[in-house]
């Protein structure tokens, strides 16, 4: 880069930092969409028969001010320069978050949500939508796509899995965080409306919530070793501290990394995958007019416990219309993000691109940011990540891992099934409802 171009780029970054820091610290989209616990209590007092009534508290003056400042700043940048073009995208992402806050409880909230996160019918690739991907995985999990679907038999029940209360769960997460060196305060919160909420330096656990022992590792690698770790690395950037929060545009990649972390840690159970798949279906149902009660009752029919059904329906309806037609579409991006991250990691690891993996951990970023982040590293603006997730440290094991799994995708499972047909049919059991 010519010296004068480098200087203009560095000046643009310096100008962006105070604005992005101020906006990022005061734009908490998910907090703005939160339903008070009183809404949940009222819903169950009414025996789940009435639509929830939610009032959102919005600081409209602040949100409008943020949008104006971000748009004004973006207009001063030269989009011919990749770094400045990236700054424009970040500014627009923060502005989108503020627009969504302004439009909570309206149809326009959903319109912006689809633009930002995508929706069930958004393309995953050239000829596949997010909903197509969810349906495919749903069929794989049930065995319906096999040439000869296995006969259905009643599942034998094993010994009940250990269940942890909120205090023991928090202690388990705290112990794991200490073991891997991620500083985070894990607290039990009496008024938390969700089961678990993780921020940069604190993880809150809902008082009264219970967790299966098998959920601990999955929630740890997802919430702490991915989301909190990325936010802490971003906050630790001397010149780019706003990477603690990259705005909604980074969600797809960040959730993809978090689900990959569960997968790599062998903590992505069939039940957990079904829940992720069902959330894509829920967004689709809500877009087609399904209201909160329809989503909630559908989940109950699928075997979800009442509170889990409430939480999942709430995730879809928050910020939008509980009457249906305008959901929050964030949950439609998880599967696509996972596939994109997995495919990127395959080619990066096979190509020996170790630096690319480390760039993924520098903050809350999107896959499309990696080339710009590499340039910022060359300019000594981006520092190496302070923390790395364990899977990223295990470089020598990643190459055989991806090499072998890529080979497995070429095997014709229909031939394998036919070869072992007798024992498979004799041994098959159905999955328990989730």
PyMOL commands that set and color helices and strands:
alter all, ss='L'
color gray80, all
select helices_A, chain A and resi 3-26+29-32+37-45+60-75+82-102+107-117+130-142+166-180+215-235+241-244+248-264+270-287+292-301+306-317+330-350+354-360+367-378+390-393+395-408+413-419+421-427
alter helices_A, ss='H'
color red, helices_A
select strands_A, chain A and resi 123-125+128-129+163-165+185-189+196-198+202-206+210-212
alter strands_A, ss='S'
color yellow, strands_A
deselect
rebuild
show_as cartoon
